[in-house]
Amino acid sequence: MILRLVLLMIGCPLFLISVAGYFYIKIKFKPKDNDFDDYYHEFEDRRPDIARYNKWSSIALTAAIISMLIVFLAMIPMPF
């Protein structure tokens, strides 16, 4: 019971923070140019704003996925 409570206390705020961060990144870090789709993925390192946007977007999405897994672990019935 205590383990479930600890997992929920860690997973839920982490999920909310990572989703809010993901939306913040989508709004603030997205490059202002309209040619965002014109760049091939191998040349993104030449545009530091696109590389930064992709890096932080993937970090926030990974944190959201990990926190969903933590909440899922807290919700499943445990044998002990």
BELHUGI-V552163 format. One record per residue. N is the residue number from 1. RES is the residue in one small letter. D_LAST is the distance of its C-alpha to the last C-alpha in Angstrom with 1 decimal. Layout:
# BELHUGI-V552163
N;RES;D_LAST / N;RES;D_LAST
This chain:
# BELHUGI-V552163
1;m;9.1 / 2;i;11.2 / 3;l;10.2 / 4;r;11.2 / 5;l;14.3 / 6;v;15.3 / 7;l;15.1 / 8;l;17.2 / 9;m;19.5 / 10;i;20.2 / 11;g;20.4 / 12;c;22.5 / 13;p;25.3 / 14;l;25.4 / 15;f;25.9 / 16;l;28.6 / 17;i;30.3 / 18;s;30.4 / 19;v;31.7 / 20;a;34.3 / 21;g;35.2 / 22;y;35.6 / 23;f;38.0 / 24;y;39.8 / 25;i;40.3 / 26;k;41.6 / 27;i;44.1 / 28;k;45.2 / 29;f;45.0 / 30;k;46.4 / 31;p;49.8 / 32;k;52.7 / 33;d;54.7 / 34;n;54.9 / 35;d;55.0 / 36;f;51.2 / 37;d;51.0 / 38;d;54.1 / 39;y;52.5 / 40;y;51.2 / 41;h;47.8 / 42;e;49.3 / 43;f;51.6 / 44;e;49.1 / 45;d;49.2 / 46;r;52.8 / 47;r;51.8 / 48;p;49.6 / 49;d;48.8 / 50;i;47.3 / 51;a;45.4 / 52;r;44.0 / 53;y;43.1 / 54;n;41.3 / 55;k;39.4 / 56;w;38.1 / 57;s;37.4 / 58;s;35.2 / 59;i;33.4 / 60;a;32.7 / 61;l;31.6 / 62;t;29.2 / 63;a;27.7 / 64;a;27.3 / 65;i;25.5 / 66;i;23.1 / 67;s;22.3 / 68;m;21.8 / 69;l;19.3 / 70;i;17.4 / 71;v;17.6 / 72;f;16.5 / 73;l;13.3 / 74;a;12.7 / 75;m;13.6 / 76;i;11.8 / 77;p;8.9 / 78;m;5.6 / 79;p;3.8 / 80;f;0.0
